[in-house]
Amino acid sequence: MLRRKIKVAVLMGGPSEEHEVSLNTGRQILENLDPVKYIVEPVVITKKRRWLFSDPILKTPKKIERKIAAASLPQSRALAENSAVEKVAREKKADVVFIALHGKYGEDGTVQGLLEAVGLPYTGSGVLASALGMNKPRSLSVLRDAGLAVPEFRVLGAREVFEKKARFPASKLVHEFSLPLVVKPADHGSSIGVSIVKRARDVVPALHDAFRYCREAMVQRFIDGKELTCGVIEQGKTLRAFTPIEIVPRRGDFYNYASKYEDGGSDHFIPPRGVSKKILGRVRDAAVRTHKALGCRGMSRTDFILARDNTPYVLEINTIPGMTATSLLPQAASHDGVDFSQLLDIIIRRALER
């Protein structure tokens, strides 16, 4: 007896600055979902939060590219999100939604709430964990309370900085955190708006840059050490942490946007160089504890700085890790014997089990 194929709606694009990255994630997912198991419905979400539908696809890269391009063109056919979600559930009769969105709207609980409203299963974390994961200060506060090491930080509002203008006491931040220090938007991903500040006179410009993306900025103590990341997936009731990856940026002083998404932007070492199995075990344990503390589901990827004293400091969690050709979760999974198609199977299965 033949098993019925699972109908998967893949959401990609979205209104955030990570729109193009999300389209790349969507392409990779579409190419690697097993056509024997799945019927795939690509859905491109515009930067104005309108949903564009295309017909189910055959599994060839050229066909996928044409479908994405076709869905991006006929704006007159775009649907408002509430109508679109109803269409996914009632007309398209999707069994599960694969969220391939990054940044605000797709990763902060917004889309998750829309899907919850119509009872559609979806991949990844729920509304609360998604919102927490996107808001760095609040997630780090939860993790700190759970006993995990996080860099010291302060949150500043845009109004507080702009009202004081030239009188803003940047010297107090320098005294509190010393130089270099880190400035970042409170709720953005892909290192957008992040600065490592090495001179006191650059503190306020860095804050202004962060405020371009968010009304709150986080000032954080700089931790010198290795940049590591560790992916976690749920298989049934079991949480599995993959081998951590060491990241060595080649497009700047840290793992910035260019390092993440440009070809040759960074070097990845699996396992990290010069790190003992005991310390890697601590990193994996910290990634699992982070996933649990924030109430994440399905999969996550936690970014760390491994300090010189071998303390793994949590920088942030990614509740929807990237799935592009250079993305870290698929690389770690492959190293540990889980190919990309199998990884997608595990993520979808977990969504359907809920």
C-alpha positions in Angstrom: 0.0 0.0 0.0 1.4 3.4 -1.0 1.7 6.0 1.7 0.1 9.4 0.9 2.6 12.1 0.2 2.9 14.9 2.7 1.9 18.3 1.4 4.5 21.0 2.6 4.0 24.7 2.1 7.4 26.4 2.2 7.3 30.1 3.2 10.2 32.2 2.1 11.1 35.9 1.5 9.4 38.1 4.0 9.6 41.9 4.9 12.9 41.8 6.8 16.4 42.8 5.6 17.1 39.1 5.3 14.6 38.7 2.4 17.1 37.5 -0.2 18.8 35.1 2.4 15.4 33.6 3.1 14.8 33.1 -0.7 18.1 31.2 -0.8 17.1 29.1 2.2 13.8 28.4 0.5 15.5 27.3 -2.7 17.8 24.9 -0.8 14.8 23.4 1.0 12.8 23.0 -2.2 15.7 21.3 -3.9 16.3 18.8 -1.1 12.8 17.7 0.0 12.4 14.2 -1.2 9.7 14.1 -4.1 8.8 10.6 -3.2 7.6 11.8 0.2 6.4 15.3 -0.3 4.3 17.6 -2.5 5.8 21.0 -2.2 3.9 24.3 -2.4 6.3 27.3 -2.6 5.0 30.5 -1.1 6.9 33.8 -1.6 6.1 36.6 0.9 6.8 40.1 -0.3 8.5 42.8 1.6 5.1 44.3 2.1 3.8 41.1 3.8 1.7 40.0 0.8 1.7 36.3 0.1 2.3 35.0 -3.5 1.4 31.4 -4.5 2.9 29.3 -7.2 1.9 25.8 -8.4 3.4 22.7 -6.9 6.9 22.1 -8.3 8.8 19.4 -10.0 12.2 18.8 -8.4 14.7 20.4 -10.7 16.7 23.5 -9.8 15.6 25.4 -13.0 11.9 24.6 -12.3 12.3 25.8 -8.7 13.9 29.0 -9.8 11.1 29.7 -12.4 8.5 29.0 -9.7 10.1 31.4 -7.3 10.4 34.1 -10.0 6.9 33.5 -11.2 5.5 33.9 -7.7 7.5 37.1 -7.2 6.0 38.8 -10.3 2.2 38.8 -10.3 1.6 41.3 -7.5 -2.1 41.6 -8.4 -2.5 37.9 -7.3 -0.9 38.6 -3.9 -3.0 38.0 -0.9 -3.2 39.7 2.5 -1.7 37.4 5.2 -5.0 36.4 6.9 -6.6 35.4 3.6 -3.3 33.7 2.5 -3.1 31.6 5.7 -6.7 30.5 5.2 -5.8 29.5 1.6 -2.8 27.4 2.8 -5.0 25.6 5.3 -8.3 25.3 3.4 -7.6 25.4 -0.3 -4.1 24.1 -0.5 -4.7 21.7 2.4 -1.1 21.8 3.5 -0.2 19.1 6.1 2.6 21.2 7.5 4.3 24.6 6.9 8.1 24.8 6.6 9.0 28.3 7.7 12.1 29.3 5.8 11.8 33.0 6.8 14.5 34.9 8.7 14.4 38.0 10.8 11.4 40.0 11.8 8.0 38.6 10.9 9.2 35.1 10.2 11.4 34.4 13.2 9.9 36.6 15.9 6.6 34.8 16.4 4.4 36.8 14.0 4.0 34.1 11.3 3.9 31.4 14.0 0.9 33.2 15.6 -0.9 33.4 12.2 -0.4 29.6 11.7 -1.5 28.8 15.2 -4.8 30.7 14.5 -5.8 28.3 11.8 -4.3 25.2 13.4 -1.6 24.5 10.9 1.4 22.6 12.1 4.7 24.4 11.3 8.4 23.7 11.7 10.5 25.2 14.5 9.7 27.0 17.7 6.3 28.4 18.8 5.3 32.0 19.3 6.8 32.7 22.7 10.2 31.0 22.1 10.5 32.7 18.7 9.8 36.1 20.2 12.3 35.5 23.0 14.9 34.2 20.7 14.7 37.3 18.5 15.0 39.7 21.4 18.6 39.3 22.5 18.5 41.1 25.9 15.4 39.3 27.1 16.6 35.9 25.9 20.0 36.5 27.5 18.3 37.4 30.8 16.4 34.1 30.7 19.6 32.2 30.0 21.6 34.0 32.7 18.9 33.1 35.2 19.1 29.5 34.0 22.8 29.5 35.0 24.4 29.9 31.5 27.3 32.2 30.9 26.4 35.3 28.9 28.4 38.5 28.3 27.5 41.5 30.5 25.2 43.9 28.7 23.1 47.0 29.0 20.0 48.1 27.0 19.7 51.6 25.7 16.6 53.2 24.1 16.9 55.4 21.1 15.1 58.3 22.8 17.6 58.2 25.7 20.5 58.6 23.3 19.0 61.1 20.8 17.7 63.4 23.5 21.1 63.8 25.1 22.9 64.1 21.7 26.4 65.3 22.2 26.0 65.2 25.9 25.4 61.4 25.9 27.9 59.9 28.4 29.7 57.5 26.1 32.6 57.6 28.4 30.5 55.8 31.1 29.9 52.9 28.8 33.6 52.7 28.0 34.4 52.8 31.7 31.7 50.1 32.4 32.6 47.7 29.6 36.1 48.8 28.6 37.2 48.7 24.9 36.5 47.1 22.6 32.8 46.7 23.3 30.0 45.4 21.2 26.9 47.4 20.1 24.0 45.6 18.4 20.2 46.1 17.7 18.2 44.3 20.3 16.1 42.3 17.9 17.8 41.6 14.6 19.6 38.7 13.1 22.4 38.0 10.6 24.7 40.5 12.5 22.8 43.4 10.9 23.7 46.7 12.6 26.4 45.1 14.8 29.6 47.0 15.6 32.7 46.1 17.5 33.7 49.5 18.9 37.5 50.1 19.5 37.5 53.9 20.1 35.4 55.9 22.5 34.4 58.4 19.8 32.8 55.6 17.8 30.3 54.5 20.5 27.6 57.0 19.6 27.8 56.4 15.8 27.6 52.6 16.5 24.4 53.2 18.6 22.9 55.3 15.8 23.6 52.5 13.4 21.9 50.0 15.6 18.9 52.3 16.0 18.4 52.2 12.2 17.0 48.7 12.8 15.5 48.8 16.3 14.4 51.2 19.0 16.6 49.5 21.5 20.3 48.8 21.3 22.4 46.4 23.4 25.9 47.4 24.6 27.8 44.3 25.5 31.2 43.4 27.0 33.5 42.0 24.3 34.7 38.5 25.0 38.0 37.5 23.4 38.0 33.9 22.1 36.9 31.5 19.4 33.6 32.0 17.7 31.7 28.7 17.9 28.2 27.6 17.0 26.3 24.4 17.9 23.1 23.1 16.3 20.4 21.1 18.1 17.6 19.1 16.6 14.7 17.2 18.3 14.2 13.6 17.3 11.1 12.5 19.1 11.6 13.4 22.7 15.4 13.4 22.3 17.5 16.5 21.9 20.6 16.0 19.9 23.4 18.5 19.7 25.7 18.3 16.7 29.4 18.7 16.7 30.2 22.4 17.3 31.7 24.4 14.5 34.5 27.0 14.8 33.9 30.1 12.6 36.8 32.2 11.3 35.6 35.3 9.5 37.3 36.5 6.4 35.2 39.6 5.7 35.7 41.5 8.9 36.6 41.3 12.6 33.7 39.1 13.5 31.0 36.8 11.8 29.2 39.7 10.1 26.7 39.7 7.3 29.3 39.4 4.5 31.1 36.6 6.3 27.9 34.7 6.6 26.5 35.0 3.1 29.3 35.8 0.6 31.2 33.0 -1.0 34.5 32.5 0.9 33.3 34.9 3.6 34.4 32.6 6.4 36.2 29.3 7.2 34.5 26.6 9.2 36.3 24.0 11.2 34.4 20.8 12.4 35.4 20.0 15.1 37.0 23.3 16.3 40.7 23.4 16.3 42.6 23.0 19.6 39.5 22.3 21.7 39.3 19.2 23.8 36.4 16.7 23.7 35.6 17.7 27.3 35.2 21.4 26.4 33.2 20.5 23.2 30.9 18.5 25.5 30.4 21.6 27.6 29.5 23.6 24.5 27.0 21.0 23.3 25.5 20.8 26.8 25.1 24.6 26.8 23.4 24.5 23.4 20.9 22.0 24.7 20.3 23.9 27.9 19.7 27.1 25.8 17.2 25.3 23.6 15.3 24.1 26.7 15.5 27.3 28.7 13.8 29.3 26.0 11.3 26.6 25.2 12.4 26.0 21.6 11.1 23.3 19.4 12.3 21.3 16.4 15.7 22.8 15.9 17.9 25.7 17.0 21.5 26.9 16.6 23.3 28.7 19.4 26.2 31.0 18.8 29.0 31.2 21.4 32.3 32.8 22.2 34.6 30.2 23.8 36.7 32.5 26.1 40.4 31.9 26.8 39.5 30.2 30.1 37.3 27.8 28.1 34.0 29.2 29.3 31.3 29.1 26.5 29.5 32.4 26.6 26.1 32.4 24.8 25.8 35.2 22.3 22.4 34.4 20.8 20.1 31.6 19.6 18.8 31.2 16.1 15.3 29.5 16.2 15.3 29.3 12.4 18.8 28.5 11.4 19.8 29.2 7.8 19.6 26.5 5.2 21.7 28.0 2.4 24.8 26.4 0.8 27.0 28.1 3.4 24.7 27.5 6.4 26.1 26.0 9.6 23.3 23.6 10.8 23.3 21.5 7.6 27.1 21.4 7.7 27.2 20.2 11.2 24.4 17.6 10.5 26.3 16.3 7.5 29.5 16.0 9.6 27.5 13.9 12.1 26.1 11.6 9.4 22.7 13.3 8.7 22.4 14.5 5.1 20.3 17.6 4.2 17.3 15.6 3.0 17.3 13.5 6.2 17.6 16.7 8.3 14.5 18.2 6.6 12.7 14.9 7.2 13.5 15.1 11.0 12.4 18.7 11.2 9.1 18.0 9.4 8.4 14.9 11.4 8.8 16.7 14.6 6.4 19.4 13.4 3.8 16.8 12.6 4.2 15.0 15.9 3.2 18.1 17.9 
